[in-house]
């Protein structure tokens, strides 16, 4: 299947999987456009990317709402945001690098969802 993708698009399936993590936009495009939408490796990484960004957004929204009502925690909130940013960045970098290397690293929670969607 990867030869088919390369011959039709110029991208290897590893490159398409890695590019899926750059933003949600290429992930959605890869789910809609042939030959990528027929490749389970690319679909897995596209779905995992989408679910990861949705989870990350939800965590920021919920945490921001909860912490905004807790008084006198300005410094702690700042430190926690930076640690959360670092954690999400490290996870993003790990899945990005592994996708470019042809590996499927399943993240907790979203990885199983992505696997199910990719195999549909």
Biopython code that builds the backbone (N, CA, C, O; Angstrom):
import numpy as np
from Bio.PDB.StructureBuilder import StructureBuilder

atoms = [
    (1, "UNK", "N", (0.823, -1.198, 0.000)),
    (1, "UNK", "CA", (0.000, 0.000, 0.000)),
    (1, "UNK", "C", (0.861, 1.252, 0.000)),
    (1, "UNK", "O", (0.481, 2.256, -0.604)),
    (2, "UNK", "N", (2.018, 1.218, 0.666)),
    (2, "UNK", "CA", (2.840, 2.428, 0.731)),
    (2, "UNK", "C", (3.397, 2.788, -0.640)),
    (2, "UNK", "O", (3.596, 3.969, -0.925)),
    (3, "UNK", "N", (3.656, 1.792, -1.503)),
    (3, "UNK", "CA", (4.112, 2.091, -2.861)),
    (3, "UNK", "C", (3.028, 2.821, -3.639)),
    (3, "UNK", "O", (3.320, 3.720, -4.428)),
    (4, "UNK", "N", (1.783, 2.437, -3.417)),
    (4, "UNK", "CA", (0.662, 3.089, -4.077)),
    (4, "UNK", "C", (0.562, 4.546, -3.645)),
    (4, "UNK", "O", (0.369, 5.431, -4.479)),
    (5, "UNK", "N", (0.692, 4.797, -2.347)),
    (5, "UNK", "CA", (0.618, 6.167, -1.850)),
    (5, "UNK", "C", (1.748, 7.001, -2.418)),
    (5, "UNK", "O", (1.521, 8.118, -2.884)),
    (6, "UNK", "N", (2.961, 6.477, -2.387)),
    (6, "UNK", "CA", (4.102, 7.226, -2.904)),
    (6, "UNK", "C", (3.949, 7.522, -4.382)),
    (6, "UNK", "O", (4.259, 8.628, -4.825)),
    (7, "UNK", "N", (3.476, 6.550, -5.156)),
    (7, "UNK", "CA", (3.372, 6.756, -6.598)),
    (7, "UNK", "C", (2.266, 7.752, -6.948)),
    (7, "UNK", "O", (2.384, 8.469, -7.942)),
    (8, "UNK", "N", (1.204, 7.811, -6.160)),
    (8, "UNK", "CA", (0.093, 8.710, -6.461)),
    (8, "UNK", "C", (0.269, 10.088, -5.855)),
    (8, "UNK", "O", (-0.267, 11.054, -6.397)),
    (9, "UNK", "N", (0.992, 10.221, -4.759)),
    (9, "UNK", "CA", (1.040, 11.502, -4.057)),
    (9, "UNK", "C", (2.440, 12.058, -3.868)),
    (9, "UNK", "O", (2.600, 13.256, -3.639)),
    (10, "UNK", "N", (3.436, 11.226, -3.957)),
    (10, "UNK", "CA", (4.794, 11.677, -3.679)),
    (10, "UNK", "C", (5.153, 11.609, -2.210)),
    (10, "UNK", "O", (6.296, 11.888, -1.848)),
    (11, "UNK", "N", (4.202, 11.244, -1.344)),
    (11, "UNK", "CA", (4.434, 11.115, 0.098)),
    (11, "UNK", "C", (4.447, 9.647, 0.488)),
    (11, "UNK", "O", (3.621, 8.865, 0.016)),
    (12, "UNK", "N", (5.380, 9.275, 1.346)),
    (12, "UNK", "CA", (5.338, 7.924, 1.904)),
    (12, "UNK", "C", (4.268, 7.888, 2.988)),
    (12, "UNK", "O", (3.848, 8.931, 3.489)),
    (13, "UNK", "N", (3.833, 6.693, 3.343)),
    (13, "UNK", "CA", (2.837, 6.608, 4.415)),
    (13, "UNK", "C", (3.415, 7.111, 5.735)),
    (13, "UNK", "O", (2.683, 7.679, 6.545)),
    (14, "UNK", "N", (4.728, 6.913, 5.972)),
    (14, "UNK", "CA", (5.359, 7.440, 7.184)),
    (14, "UNK", "C", (5.300, 8.964, 7.213)),
    (14, "UNK", "O", (4.994, 9.555, 8.249)),
    (15, "UNK", "N", (5.590, 9.595, 6.090)),
    (15, "UNK", "CA", (5.546, 11.057, 6.019)),
    (15, "UNK", "C", (4.122, 11.564, 6.234)),
    (15, "UNK", "O", (3.910, 12.534, 6.961)),
    (16, "UNK", "N", (3.151, 10.912, 5.603)),
    (16, "UNK", "CA", (1.755, 11.324, 5.773)),
    (16, "UNK", "C", (1.313, 11.147, 7.228)),
    (16, "UNK", "O", (0.613, 12.004, 7.768)),
    (17, "UNK", "N", (1.717, 10.041, 7.867)),
    (17, "UNK", "CA", (1.384, 9.839, 9.281)),
    (17, "UNK", "C", (1.986, 10.915, 10.157)),
    (17, "UNK", "O", (1.319, 11.423, 11.059)),
    (18, "UNK", "N", (3.229, 11.271, 9.909)),
    (18, "UNK", "CA", (3.878, 12.321, 10.694)),
    (18, "UNK", "C", (3.279, 13.689, 10.449)),
    (18, "UNK", "O", (3.085, 14.464, 11.385)),
    (19, "UNK", "N", (2.987, 13.987, 9.202)),
    (19, "UNK", "CA", (2.395, 15.290, 8.868)),
    (19, "UNK", "C", (1.026, 15.447, 9.514)),
    (19, "UNK", "O", (0.592, 16.565, 9.788)),
    (20, "UNK", "N", (0.347, 14.338, 9.755)),
    (20, "UNK", "CA", (-0.965, 14.388, 10.413)),
    (20, "UNK", "C", (-0.907, 15.090, 11.762)),
    (20, "UNK", "O", (-1.902, 15.663, 12.207)),
    (21, "UNK", "N", (0.250, 15.049, 12.415)),
    (21, "UNK", "CA", (0.370, 15.636, 13.745)),
    (21, "UNK", "C", (0.723, 17.122, 13.723)),
    (21, "UNK", "O", (0.732, 17.759, 14.776)),
    (22, "UNK", "N", (1.011, 17.685, 12.563)),
    (22, "UNK", "CA", (1.402, 19.095, 12.533)),
    (22, "UNK", "C", (0.256, 20.005, 12.953)),
    (22, "UNK", "O", (0.451, 20.906, 13.768)),
    (23, "UNK", "N", (-0.919, 19.785, 12.416)),
    (23, "UNK", "CA", (-2.158, 20.443, 12.865)),
    (23, "UNK", "C", (-3.306, 19.495, 12.543)),
    (23, "UNK", "O", (-3.092, 18.413, 11.996)),
    (24, "UNK", "N", (-4.498, 19.894, 12.877)),
    (24, "UNK", "CA", (-5.664, 19.068, 12.569)),
    (24, "UNK", "C", (-5.964, 19.092, 11.071)),
    (24, "UNK", "O", (-6.524, 18.133, 10.541)),
    (25, "UNK", "N", (-5.608, 20.152, 10.398)),
    (25, "UNK", "CA", (-5.960, 20.311, 8.983)),
    (25, "UNK", "C", (-5.418, 19.181, 8.108)),
    (25, "UNK", "O", (-6.204, 18.572, 7.382)),
    (26, "UNK", "N", (-4.098, 18.862, 8.135)),
    (26, "UNK", "CA", (-3.661, 17.738, 7.296)),
    (26, "UNK", "C", (-4.268, 16.409, 7.733)),
    (26, "UNK", "O", (-4.492, 15.531, 6.899)),
    (27, "UNK", "N", (-4.535, 16.250, 9.018)),
    (27, "UNK", "CA", (-5.150, 15.005, 9.493)),
    (27, "UNK", "C", (-6.523, 14.818, 8.852)),
    (27, "UNK", "O", (-6.852, 13.724, 8.394)),
    (28, "UNK", "N", (-7.313, 15.871, 8.822)),
    (28, "UNK", "CA", (-8.641, 15.794, 8.204)),
    (28, "UNK", "C", (-8.514, 15.561, 6.699)),
    (28, "UNK", "O", (-9.258, 14.764, 6.128)),
    (29, "UNK", "N", (-7.579, 16.250, 6.063)),
    (29, "UNK", "CA", (-7.376, 16.069, 4.619)),
    (29, "UNK", "C", (-7.005, 14.622, 4.310)),
    (29, "UNK", "O", (-7.527, 14.038, 3.360)),
    (30, "UNK", "N", (-6.104, 14.038, 5.107)),
    (30, "UNK", "CA", (-5.690, 12.660, 4.861)),
    (30, "UNK", "C", (-6.840, 11.676, 5.048)),
    (30, "UNK", "O", (-6.846, 10.610, 4.433)),
    (31, "UNK", "N", (-7.808, 12.020, 5.888)),
    (31, "UNK", "CA", (-8.975, 11.144, 6.066)),
    (31, "UNK", "C", (-9.965, 11.248, 4.912)),
    (31, "UNK", "O", (-10.804, 10.365, 4.726)),
    (32, "UNK", "N", (-9.868, 12.321, 4.141)),
    (32, "UNK", "CA", (-10.834, 12.547, 3.068)),
    (32, "UNK", "C", (-10.313, 12.233, 1.669)),
    (32, "UNK", "O", (-11.099, 11.971, 0.758)),
    (33, "UNK", "N", (-8.994, 12.258, 1.494)),
    (33, "UNK", "CA", (-8.409, 12.196, 0.155)),
    (33, "UNK", "C", (-7.763, 10.836, -0.102)),
    (33, "UNK", "O", (-7.049, 10.287, 0.737)),
    (34, "UNK", "N", (-8.050, 10.312, -1.313)),
    (34, "UNK", "CA", (-7.356, 9.094, -1.745)),
    (34, "UNK", "C", (-5.933, 9.449, -2.102)),
    (34, "UNK", "O", (-5.701, 10.572, -2.552)),
    (35, "UNK", "N", (-4.995, 8.597, -1.936)),
    (35, "UNK", "CA", (-5.023, 7.220, -1.462)),
    (35, "UNK", "C", (-4.860, 7.117, 0.060)),
    (35, "UNK", "O", (-4.852, 6.011, 0.601)),
    (36, "UNK", "N", (-4.731, 8.240, 0.748)),
    (36, "UNK", "CA", (-4.447, 8.209, 2.184)),
    (36, "UNK", "C", (-5.583, 7.606, 2.995)),
    (36, "UNK", "O", (-5.339, 6.881, 3.960)),
    (37, "UNK", "N", (-6.794, 7.894, 2.622)),
    (37, "UNK", "CA", (-7.929, 7.411, 3.413)),
    (37, "UNK", "C", (-8.081, 5.907, 3.367)),
    (37, "UNK", "O", (-8.812, 5.337, 4.177)),
    (38, "UNK", "N", (-7.409, 5.253, 2.442)),
    (38, "UNK", "CA", (-7.455, 3.792, 2.344)),
    (38, "UNK", "C", (-6.324, 3.108, 3.097)),
    (38, "UNK", "O", (-6.293, 1.880, 3.175)),
    (39, "UNK", "N", (-5.404, 3.869, 3.646)),
    (39, "UNK", "CA", (-4.237, 3.309, 4.333)),
    (39, "UNK", "C", (-4.474, 3.344, 5.841)),
    (39, "UNK", "O", (-4.641, 4.424, 6.407)),
    (40, "UNK", "N", (-4.492, 2.192, 6.498)),
    (40, "UNK", "CA", (-4.806, 2.149, 7.938)),
    (40, "UNK", "C", (-3.747, 2.846, 8.784)),
    (40, "UNK", "O", (-4.073, 3.400, 9.833)),
    (41, "UNK", "N", (-2.483, 2.832, 8.352)),
    (41, "UNK", "CA", (-1.417, 3.511, 9.103)),
    (41, "UNK", "C", (-1.661, 5.025, 9.111)),
    (41, "UNK", "O", (-1.578, 5.665, 10.160)),
    (42, "UNK", "N", (-1.957, 5.583, 7.959)),
    (42, "UNK", "CA", (-2.214, 7.022, 7.863)),
    (42, "UNK", "C", (-3.498, 7.381, 8.594)),
    (42, "UNK", "O", (-3.554, 8.384, 9.306)),
    (43, "UNK", "N", (-4.546, 6.549, 8.416)),
    (43, "UNK", "CA", (-5.806, 6.818, 9.118)),
    (43, "UNK", "C", (-5.619, 6.790, 10.628)),
    (43, "UNK", "O", (-6.168, 7.632, 11.339)),
    (44, "UNK", "N", (-4.836, 5.813, 11.128)),
    (44, "UNK", "CA", (-4.592, 5.739, 12.573)),
    (44, "UNK", "C", (-3.968, 7.032, 13.085)),
    (44, "UNK", "O", (-4.438, 7.608, 14.067)),
    (45, "UNK", "N", (-2.918, 7.482, 12.424)),
    (45, "UNK", "CA", (-2.237, 8.685, 12.906)),
    (45, "UNK", "C", (-3.093, 9.939, 12.720)),
    (45, "UNK", "O", (-3.034, 10.854, 13.541)),
    (46, "UNK", "N", (-3.877, 9.987, 11.661)),
    (46, "UNK", "CA", (-4.770, 11.130, 11.469)),
    (46, "UNK", "C", (-5.819, 11.181, 12.576)),
    (46, "UNK", "O", (-6.072, 12.241, 13.149)),
    (47, "UNK", "N", (-6.424, 10.040, 12.875)),
    (47, "UNK", "CA", (-7.428, 10.000, 13.941)),
    (47, "UNK", "C", (-6.804, 10.282, 15.309)),
    (47, "UNK", "O", (-7.374, 11.018, 16.114)),
    (48, "UNK", "N", (-5.653, 9.706, 15.564)),
    (48, "UNK", "CA", (-5.022, 9.945, 16.859)),
    (48, "UNK", "C", (-4.661, 11.423, 17.014)),
    (48, "UNK", "O", (-4.796, 11.983, 18.102)),
    (49, "UNK", "N", (-4.211, 12.046, 15.948)),
    (49, "UNK", "CA", (-3.894, 13.466, 15.974)),
    (49, "UNK", "C", (-5.136, 14.288, 16.310)),
    (49, "UNK", "O", (-5.090, 15.172, 17.166)),
    (50, "UNK", "N", (-6.224, 13.998, 15.644)),
    (50, "UNK", "CA", (-7.471, 14.729, 15.899)),
    (50, "UNK", "C", (-7.916, 14.532, 17.342)),
    (50, "UNK", "O", (-8.222, 15.502, 18.035)),
    (51, "UNK", "N", (-7.953, 13.284, 17.797)),
    (51, "UNK", "CA", (-8.381, 13.006, 19.173)),
    (51, "UNK", "C", (-7.428, 13.630, 20.199)),
    (51, "UNK", "O", (-7.873, 14.102, 21.246)),
    (52, "UNK", "N", (-6.135, 13.637, 19.911)),
    (52, "UNK", "CA", (-5.151, 14.240, 20.816)),
    (52, "UNK", "C", (-5.391, 15.739, 20.941)),
    (52, "UNK", "O", (-5.388, 16.276, 22.048)),
    (53, "UNK", "N", (-5.598, 16.417, 19.820)),
    (53, "UNK", "CA", (-5.834, 17.858, 19.875)),
    (53, "UNK", "C", (-7.164, 18.187, 20.548)),
    (53, "UNK", "O", (-7.263, 19.195, 21.248)),
    (54, "UNK", "N", (-8.181, 17.360, 20.351)),
    (54, "UNK", "CA", (-9.469, 17.564, 21.029)),
    (54, "UNK", "C", (-9.300, 17.358, 22.533)),
    (54, "UNK", "O", (-9.802, 18.153, 23.328)),
    (55, "UNK", "N", (-8.594, 16.294, 22.926)),
    (55, "UNK", "CA", (-8.350, 16.047, 24.352)),
    (55, "UNK", "C", (-7.549, 17.181, 24.976)),
    (55, "UNK", "O", (-7.865, 17.634, 26.076)),
    (56, "UNK", "N", (-6.524, 17.637, 24.284)),
    (56, "UNK", "CA", (-5.694, 18.721, 24.792)),
    (56, "UNK", "C", (-6.536, 19.991, 24.984)),
    (56, "UNK", "O", (-6.406, 20.672, 26.001)),
    (57, "UNK", "N", (-7.379, 20.302, 24.027)),
    (57, "UNK", "CA", (-8.243, 21.477, 24.135)),
    (57, "UNK", "C", (-9.214, 21.342, 25.296)),
    (57, "UNK", "O", (-9.434, 22.296, 26.041)),
    (58, "UNK", "N", (-9.796, 20.156, 25.450)),
    (58, "UNK", "CA", (-10.737, 19.930, 26.547)),
    (58, "UNK", "C", (-10.051, 20.075, 27.899)),
    (58, "UNK", "O", (-10.618, 20.661, 28.821)),
    (59, "UNK", "N", (-8.838, 19.547, 28.024)),
    (59, "UNK", "CA", (-8.093, 19.674, 29.287)),
    (59, "UNK", "C", (-7.844, 21.146, 29.604)),
    (59, "UNK", "O", (-8.041, 21.577, 30.740)),
    (60, "UNK", "N", (-7.418, 21.909, 28.622)),
    (60, "UNK", "CA", (-7.169, 23.337, 28.850)),
    (60, "UNK", "C", (-8.450, 24.084, 29.223)),
    (60, "UNK", "O", (-8.426, 24.940, 30.107)),
    (61, "UNK", "N", (-9.558, 23.773, 28.567)),
    (61, "UNK", "CA", (-10.815, 24.457, 28.855)),
    (61, "UNK", "C", (-11.307, 24.121, 30.256)),
    (61, "UNK", "O", (-11.655, 25.013, 31.030)),
    (62, "UNK", "N", (-11.335, 22.837, 30.579)),
    (62, "UNK", "CA", (-11.832, 22.413, 31.894)),
    (62, "UNK", "C", (-10.915, 22.922, 32.997)),
    (62, "UNK", "O", (-11.387, 23.465, 33.996)),
    (63, "UNK", "N", (-9.629, 22.754, 32.825)),
    (63, "UNK", "CA", (-8.692, 23.206, 33.848)),
    (63, "UNK", "C", (-8.741, 24.718, 34.016)),
    (63, "UNK", "O", (-8.674, 25.223, 35.137)),
    (64, "UNK", "N", (-8.856, 25.432, 32.920)),
    (64, "UNK", "CA", (-8.971, 26.886, 33.000)),
    (64, "UNK", "C", (-10.225, 27.316, 33.733)),
    (64, "UNK", "O", (-10.189, 28.260, 34.522)),
    (65, "UNK", "N", (-11.342, 26.630, 33.481)),
    (65, "UNK", "CA", (-12.594, 26.963, 34.149)),
    (65, "UNK", "C", (-12.513, 26.675, 35.640)),
    (65, "UNK", "O", (-12.968, 27.473, 36.459)),
    (66, "UNK", "N", (-11.934, 25.538, 35.988)),
    (66, "UNK", "CA", (-11.823, 25.169, 37.402)),
    (66, "UNK", "C", (-10.878, 26.112, 38.132)),
    (66, "UNK", "O", (-11.200, 26.603, 39.215)),
    (67, "UNK", "N", (-9.726, 26.365, 37.551)),
    (67, "UNK", "CA", (-8.731, 27.190, 38.236)),
    (67, "UNK", "C", (-9.092, 28.664, 38.269)),
    (67, "UNK", "O", (-8.569, 29.407, 39.099)),
    (68, "UNK", "N", (-9.971, 29.098, 37.387)),
    (68, "UNK", "CA", (-10.350, 30.506, 37.394)),
    (68, "UNK", "C", (-11.225, 30.866, 38.590)),
    (68, "UNK", "O", (-11.347, 32.042, 38.934)),
    (69, "UNK", "N", (-11.829, 29.877, 39.222)),
    (69, "UNK", "CA", (-12.684, 30.148, 40.378)),
    (69, "UNK", "C", (-11.954, 29.931, 41.703)),
    (69, "UNK", "O", (-12.497, 30.237, 42.764)),
    (70, "UNK", "N", (-10.734, 29.409, 41.651)),
    (70, "UNK", "CA", (-9.960, 29.180, 42.866)),
    (70, "UNK", "C", (-9.146, 30.449, 43.160)),
    (70, "UNK", "O", (-8.291, 30.830, 42.361)),
    (71, "UNK", "N", (-9.406, 31.100, 44.294)),
    (71, "UNK", "CA", (-8.715, 32.352, 44.585)),
    (71, "UNK", "C", (-7.260, 32.133, 45.049)),
    (71, "UNK", "O", (-6.904, 31.074, 45.567)),
    (72, "UNK", "N", (-6.447, 33.161, 44.846)),
    (72, "UNK", "CA", (-5.069, 33.235, 45.353)),
    (72, "UNK", "C", (-4.154, 32.126, 44.831)),
    (72, "UNK", "O", (-3.294, 31.638, 45.564)),
    (73, "UNK", "N", (-4.329, 31.736, 43.602)),
    (73, "UNK", "CA", (-3.491, 30.677, 43.054)),
    (73, "UNK", "C", (-2.788, 31.113, 41.770)),
    (73, "UNK", "O", (-2.425, 30.266, 40.954)),
    (74, "UNK", "N", (-2.593, 32.391, 41.579)),
    (74, "UNK", "CA", (-2.012, 32.912, 40.344)),
    (74, "UNK", "C", (-0.679, 32.289, 39.986)),
    (74, "UNK", "O", (-0.489, 31.857, 38.849)),
    (75, "UNK", "N", (0.245, 32.232, 40.923)),
    (75, "UNK", "CA", (1.568, 31.665, 40.659)),
    (75, "UNK", "C", (1.472, 30.173, 40.345)),
    (75, "UNK", "O", (2.113, 29.683, 39.415)),
    (76, "UNK", "N", (0.666, 29.458, 41.129)),
    (76, "UNK", "CA", (0.512, 28.018, 40.906)),
    (76, "UNK", "C", (-0.119, 27.716, 39.558)),
    (76, "UNK", "O", (0.255, 26.755, 38.886)),
    (77, "UNK", "N", (-1.072, 28.541, 39.171)),
    (77, "UNK", "CA", (-1.707, 28.356, 37.869)),
    (77, "UNK", "C", (-0.682, 28.544, 36.762)),
    (77, "UNK", "O", (-0.646, 27.766, 35.809)),
    (78, "UNK", "N", (0.150, 29.572, 36.882)),
    (78, "UNK", "CA", (1.182, 29.818, 35.885)),
    (78, "UNK", "C", (2.156, 28.665, 35.761)),
    (78, "UNK", "O", (2.506, 28.253, 34.655)),
    (79, "UNK", "N", (2.593, 28.145, 36.897)),
    (79, "UNK", "CA", (3.516, 27.002, 36.887)),
    (79, "UNK", "C", (2.838, 25.773, 36.299)),
    (79, "UNK", "O", (3.445, 25.048, 35.510)),
    (80, "UNK", "N", (1.586, 25.534, 36.674)),
    (80, "UNK", "CA", (0.872, 24.365, 36.189)),
    (80, "UNK", "C", (0.653, 24.448, 34.675)),
    (80, "UNK", "O", (0.792, 23.442, 33.979)),
    (81, "UNK", "N", (0.313, 25.633, 34.158)),
    (81, "UNK", "CA", (0.134, 25.787, 32.711)),
    (81, "UNK", "C", (1.424, 25.458, 31.971)),
    (81, "UNK", "O", (1.400, 24.786, 30.940)),
    (82, "UNK", "N", (2.552, 25.934, 32.501)),
    (82, "UNK", "CA", (3.839, 25.675, 31.835)),
    (82, "UNK", "C", (4.172, 24.181, 31.851)),
    (82, "UNK", "O", (4.659, 23.647, 30.854)),
    (83, "UNK", "N", (3.916, 23.514, 32.956)),
    (83, "UNK", "CA", (4.164, 22.072, 33.033)),
    (83, "UNK", "C", (3.235, 21.295, 32.100)),
    (83, "UNK", "O", (3.645, 20.323, 31.465)),
    (84, "UNK", "N", (1.993, 21.733, 32.029)),
    (84, "UNK", "CA", (1.037, 21.099, 31.130)),
    (84, "UNK", "C", (1.447, 21.318, 29.671)),
    (84, "UNK", "O", (1.381, 20.394, 28.860)),
    (85, "UNK", "N", (1.866, 22.530, 29.343)),
    (85, "UNK", "CA", (2.368, 22.811, 27.995)),
    (85, "UNK", "C", (3.543, 21.900, 27.649)),
    (85, "UNK", "O", (3.602, 21.336, 26.557)),
    (86, "UNK", "N", (4.469, 21.764, 28.581)),
    (86, "UNK", "CA", (5.649, 20.922, 28.355)),
    (86, "UNK", "C", (5.251, 19.456, 28.169)),
    (86, "UNK", "O", (5.776, 18.777, 27.286)),
    (87, "UNK", "N", (4.338, 18.976, 28.987)),
    (87, "UNK", "CA", (3.900, 17.581, 28.890)),
    (87, "UNK", "C", (3.234, 17.312, 27.544)),
    (87, "UNK", "O", (3.541, 16.315, 26.891)),
    (88, "UNK", "N", (2.328, 18.190, 27.127)),
    (88, "UNK", "CA", (1.672, 18.010, 25.833)),
    (88, "UNK", "C", (2.676, 18.105, 24.690)),
    (88, "UNK", "O", (2.567, 17.363, 23.713)),
    (89, "UNK", "N", (3.646, 18.999, 24.793)),
    (89, "UNK", "CA", (4.657, 19.127, 23.747)),
    (89, "UNK", "C", (5.490, 17.852, 23.630)),
    (89, "UNK", "O", (5.757, 17.385, 22.523)),
    (90, "UNK", "N", (5.899, 17.292, 24.758)),
    (90, "UNK", "CA", (6.709, 16.069, 24.746)),
    (90, "UNK", "C", (5.925, 14.910, 24.139)),
    (90, "UNK", "O", (6.463, 14.154, 23.331)),
    (91, "UNK", "N", (4.668, 14.768, 24.519)),
    (91, "UNK", "CA", (3.834, 13.694, 23.961)),
    (91, "UNK", "C", (3.670, 13.891, 22.458)),
    (91, "UNK", "O", (3.789, 12.940, 21.686)),
    (92, "UNK", "N", (3.394, 15.139, 22.041)),
    (92, "UNK", "CA", (3.240, 15.442, 20.623)),
    (92, "UNK", "C", (4.510, 15.105, 19.850)),
    (92, "UNK", "O", (4.448, 14.529, 18.764)),
    (93, "UNK", "N", (5.657, 15.464, 20.411)),
    (93, "UNK", "CA", (6.933, 15.203, 19.746)),
    (93, "UNK", "C", (7.192, 13.692, 19.619)),
    (93, "UNK", "O", (7.699, 13.232, 18.596)),
    (94, "UNK", "N", (6.849, 12.942, 20.643)),
    (94, "UNK", "CA", (7.047, 11.483, 20.623)),
    (94, "UNK", "C", (6.205, 10.837, 19.525)),
    (94, "UNK", "O", (6.713, 10.023, 18.754)),
    (95, "UNK", "N", (4.915, 11.194, 19.448)),
    (95, "UNK", "CA", (4.076, 10.567, 18.426)),
    (95, "UNK", "C", (4.471, 11.041, 17.030)),
    (95, "UNK", "O", (4.409, 10.264, 16.077)),
    (96, "UNK", "N", (4.869, 12.280, 16.898)),
    (96, "UNK", "CA", (5.309, 12.814, 15.608)),
    (96, "UNK", "C", (6.534, 12.065, 15.088)),
    (96, "UNK", "O", (6.546, 11.617, 13.942)),
    (97, "UNK", "N", (7.551, 11.928, 15.914)),
    (97, "UNK", "CA", (8.783, 11.251, 15.523)),
    (97, "UNK", "C", (8.519, 9.779, 15.214)),
    (97, "UNK", "O", (9.037, 9.244, 14.234)),
    (98, "UNK", "N", (7.721, 9.133, 16.046)),
    (98, "UNK", "CA", (7.424, 7.718, 15.811)),
    (98, "UNK", "C", (6.612, 7.505, 14.539)),
    (98, "UNK", "O", (6.813, 6.510, 13.842)),
    (99, "UNK", "N", (5.709, 8.410, 14.227)),
    (99, "UNK", "CA", (4.949, 8.283, 12.981)),
    (99, "UNK", "C", (5.879, 8.407, 11.783)),
    (99, "UNK", "O", (5.763, 7.636, 10.831)),
    (100, "UNK", "N", (6.792, 9.359, 11.816)),
    (100, "UNK", "CA", (7.750, 9.505, 10.722)),
    (100, "UNK", "C", (8.655, 8.284, 10.594)),
    (100, "UNK", "O", (9.175, 8.008, 9.513)),
    (101, "UNK", "N", (8.846, 7.551, 11.691)),
    (101, "UNK", "CA", (9.661, 6.338, 11.667)),
    (101, "UNK", "C", (8.849, 5.070, 11.420)),
    (101, "UNK", "O", (9.388, 3.967, 11.505)),
    (102, "UNK", "N", (7.572, 5.212, 11.119)),
    (102, "UNK", "CA", (6.751, 4.068, 10.760)),
    (102, "UNK", "C", (6.198, 3.277, 11.921)),
    (102, "UNK", "O", (5.814, 2.121, 11.745)),
    (103, "UNK", "N", (6.145, 3.864, 13.105)),
    (103, "UNK", "CA", (5.655, 3.155, 14.286)),
    (103, "UNK", "C", (4.296, 3.693, 14.707)),
    (103, "UNK", "O", (3.973, 4.861, 14.492)),
    (104, "UNK", "N", (3.514, 2.816, 15.310)),
    (104, "UNK", "CA", (2.222, 3.201, 15.884)),
    (104, "UNK", "C", (2.367, 3.228, 17.391)),
    (104, "UNK", "O", (2.370, 2.178, 18.034)),
    (105, "UNK", "N", (2.485, 4.391, 17.951)),
    (105, "UNK", "CA", (2.492, 4.549, 19.404)),
    (105, "UNK", "C", (1.083, 4.959, 19.803)),
    (105, "UNK", "O", (0.623, 6.049, 19.460)),
    (106, "UNK", "N", (0.404, 4.085, 20.524)),
    (106, "UNK", "CA", (-0.957, 4.396, 20.954)),
    (106, "UNK", "C", (-0.939, 5.143, 22.269)),
    (106, "UNK", "O", (-0.420, 4.657, 23.274)),
    (107, "UNK", "N", (-1.512, 6.331, 22.247)),
    (107, "UNK", "CA", (-1.614, 7.133, 23.458)),
    (107, "UNK", "C", (-2.739, 6.598, 24.332)),
    (107, "UNK", "O", (-3.702, 6.027, 23.821)),
    (108, "UNK", "N", (-2.624, 6.777, 25.643)),
    (108, "UNK", "CA", (-3.737, 6.390, 26.515)),
    (108, "UNK", "C", (-5.005, 7.156, 26.116)),
    (108, "UNK", "O", (-4.926, 8.308, 25.689)),
    (109, "UNK", "N", (-6.131, 6.537, 26.252)),
    (109, "UNK", "CA", (-7.449, 7.085, 25.945)),
    (109, "UNK", "C", (-7.671, 7.246, 24.442)),
    (109, "UNK", "O", (-8.554, 6.591, 23.888)),
    (110, "UNK", "N", (-6.904, 8.090, 23.774)),
    (110, "UNK", "CA", (-7.183, 8.407, 22.375)),
    (110, "UNK", "C", (-6.630, 7.368, 21.403)),
    (110, "UNK", "O", (-7.142, 7.245, 20.290)),
    (111, "UNK", "N", (-5.620, 6.634, 21.785)),
    (111, "UNK", "CA", (-5.025, 5.642, 20.895)),
    (111, "UNK", "C", (-5.970, 4.516, 20.532)),
    (111, "UNK", "O", (-6.016, 4.080, 19.382)),
    (112, "UNK", "N", (-6.731, 4.041, 21.522)),
    (112, "UNK", "CA", (-7.698, 2.971, 21.254)),
    (112, "UNK", "C", (-8.825, 3.468, 20.347)),
    (112, "UNK", "O", (-9.277, 2.749, 19.456)),
    (113, "UNK", "N", (-9.274, 4.704, 20.583)),
    (113, "UNK", "CA", (-10.291, 5.294, 19.709)),
    (113, "UNK", "C", (-9.775, 5.405, 18.283)),
    (113, "UNK", "O", (-10.478, 5.079, 17.326)),
    (114, "UNK", "N", (-8.540, 5.869, 18.155)),
    (114, "UNK", "CA", (-7.941, 6.022, 16.823)),
    (114, "UNK", "C", (-7.797, 4.673, 16.137)),
    (114, "UNK", "O", (-8.050, 4.559, 14.938)),
    (115, "UNK", "N", (-7.399, 3.666, 16.870)),
    (115, "UNK", "CA", (-7.243, 2.319, 16.300)),
    (115, "UNK", "C", (-8.571, 1.791, 15.787)),
    (115, "UNK", "O", (-8.642, 1.220, 14.699)),
    (116, "UNK", "N", (-9.621, 1.981, 16.573)),
    (116, "UNK", "CA", (-10.946, 1.537, 16.147)),
    (116, "UNK", "C", (-11.414, 2.277, 14.891)),
    (116, "UNK", "O", (-11.971, 1.665, 13.979)),
    (117, "UNK", "N", (-11.190, 3.583, 14.848)),
    (117, "UNK", "CA", (-11.580, 4.360, 13.681)),
    (117, "UNK", "C", (-10.768, 3.975, 12.440)),
    (117, "UNK", "O", (-11.304, 3.915, 11.333)),
    (118, "UNK", "N", (-9.499, 3.721, 12.631)),
    (118, "UNK", "CA", (-8.619, 3.372, 11.511)),
    (118, "UNK", "C", (-8.975, 2.031, 10.909)),
    (118, "UNK", "O", (-8.760, 1.815, 9.716)),
    (119, "UNK", "N", (-9.517, 1.125, 11.710)),
    (119, "UNK", "CA", (-9.835, -0.217, 11.235)),
    (119, "UNK", "C", (-11.281, -0.360, 10.761)),
    (119, "UNK", "O", (-11.727, -1.463, 10.446)),
    (120, "UNK", "N", (-12.000, 0.739, 10.712)),
    (120, "UNK", "CA", (-13.401, 0.677, 10.250)),
    (120, "UNK", "C", (-13.464, 0.582, 8.754)),
    (120, "UNK", "O", (-14.554, 0.520, 8.185)),
]
sb = StructureBuilder()
sb.init_structure("model")
sb.init_model(0)
sb.init_chain("A")
sb.init_seg("    ")
for serial, (resi, resn, name, xyz) in enumerate(atoms, 1):
    if name == "N":
        sb.init_residue(resn, " ", resi, " ")
    sb.init_atom(name, np.array(xyz, "f"), 0.0, 1.0, " ", f" {name:<3s}", serial, name[0])
structure = sb.get_structure()
